[in-house]
């Protein structure tokens, strides 16, 4: 019986590995069709680094979490099999992705500078933009997970940002995000929380300030890096 359980456990682990690697390869092929295989490999790896930030943070907080799953032109996600017990834990997991993703983009940036590689600089731009996009203060973005520890009312700031992005670059993905975010935004507009929701958001002032400063600093840094590289890189790249 023990041997059977061990085989099933190993089979589950192999299944997770195959799901992650398989969906990664699918994403590489999809992106390579439009942008070339070298860029596709680098971009998917940057997404992987971002998602592993969430994965490691969740495991450090003792939560059961699934391996990253990729969907071409949508991104990737990790499945939290156990939900966070409080807003601070959710913010901790939420900010970890953009932090590790930014670190990955910085590696590409400095490597691009060192080797005078336009490809690596383009990848760093994509990494910075991807993580900046994810910091929009609106659930289900990472930014929504972080800002809710300060105050869920900050999600209202994300609404006009999302609308402006849609008019600038219309995308079905943004419509999907709007649909997912609508119930949370409506709840904030109504200004009513259940006892459980109030308890979930109880956080020390010092903790809220620390997350606020980290979020603001990371957002400004990513915005500056994204803008500078956008001005520098060739338009047709």
Secondary structure, 3 states (H helix, E strand, C coil): CHHHHHHHHHHHHHHHHHHHHHHHHHHHHHHHHHHCHHHHHHHHHHHHHHHHHHHHHHHHCCCCECCCEEECCCEEECCECCCCCCHHHHHHHHHHHHHHHHHHHHHHHHHHHHHCCHHHHHHHHHHHHHHHHHCCCCCCCHHHHHHCCCCHHHHHHHHHHHHHHHHHCCCHHHHHHHHHHHHHHHHHHHCCCCHHHHHHCCCCHHHHHHHHHHHHHHHHHHHHHHHHHHHHCCCCC
